[in-house]
Amino acid sequence: MTQLSLDAVRSDVCPYVDFIDDDDGHCNNYDMASIEYQPLAEDSDDHIMQMAAVEGPYLNTVMAVEQRLPDLPVYVPGIQKGSGKLFAHTTPAWVGIHLGEIVSGDKLLTPADVRRRMGVPAGTKLLLLAYGKDRLIENIWPHKSEVLRRLAALGFDLVTSINYSIWDIHPHPEKIFNVKRSLVIYEEMQSLGMPAIPHVYWYSYKSMVMWADWLNENTGVHGIAMDVQTLKAEDWACFADELRQFVSLLNRPLHFVITGPVAASRITELREILGMFTLTNSYAGQCAWHRTGLRVNDGQLVADGKSQDVAKLFDDNVAVFNHLMAA
């Protein structure tokens, strides 16, 4: 992703030249605090220790285990806890569940029965989208082994790795560390027998190439996840161009699970870049809970119409996204 223009200049002894692009004019950026936690910088007291905890910044210390990717539909609706009323008429093939729905922010509690908590029918498969607020995922990190062990016991049919945040305002070590943390989480998920796919994201062209090289070597990986929920309109074109570059670097087809897009134009562009992929978002369910139906008008997604039957609205809204994914 693009870097902000900052007053800091590249250090003559920058330790991360393999990760940041040649035209990136800064390296040692200190005192750029996050809203919810203190990001890792080169002057952080625990910088070396934290990097050592993930076996250094390079991705090649992690090797993927061969896992068969389950058959995924083109659209997986995200749901919130207590969604049983949405399934009064139809049992969906899959639903997506975000991390914050099943792990509490501070105590990191998890439910004994995820289907009961979410209200999901027995015949529906469960996709865990391990995406959450910084406070939650940062709290999980020092307790990851215990939390992941409990998540593994819940019996998800597919899980993504956690996406530790990378923001332009963060120092480079924070971005590099967070990408590696996500891959370490994926490795531990696999070691627990969880059917997992890595969450892929980058912050420079060099880091994009590193991801492509890792995937090209780890041929047991058949699917990857991307979370683009936070992309603003002005960032989308850059992301789409970078995604085209990324796909061109891969030596085989991979199935993408992309979370976030709602706009018909974005979905169409992703289909042009990727071909068939799986889209996830929570919009179909959210609109149903607000008694709102969706339709496509002149290529645009329109929310209108009121009904008291939330289950029918949910089914109809899911059908709209299925249509957008097939159009």
Secondary structure by P-SEA (a helix, b strand, c coil): ccccccccccccccccccccccccccccccccccccbbbbcccccaaaaaaaaacccccccccccbbbbcccccbbbbbccccccccccccccccccccccccccccccccccccccccccccbbbbbcccccaaaaaaaccaaaaaaaaaaaccccbbbcccccccccccaaaaaaaaaaaaaaaaaaaaaccbbbbbbccccaaaaaaaaaaaaaaccccbbbbbcccccccaaaaaaaaaaaaaaaccbbbbbbccccccaaaaaaaaaaccbbbbbbaaaaaaaaacbbbbbcccbbbbbbbbccaaaaaaaaaaaaaaaaac
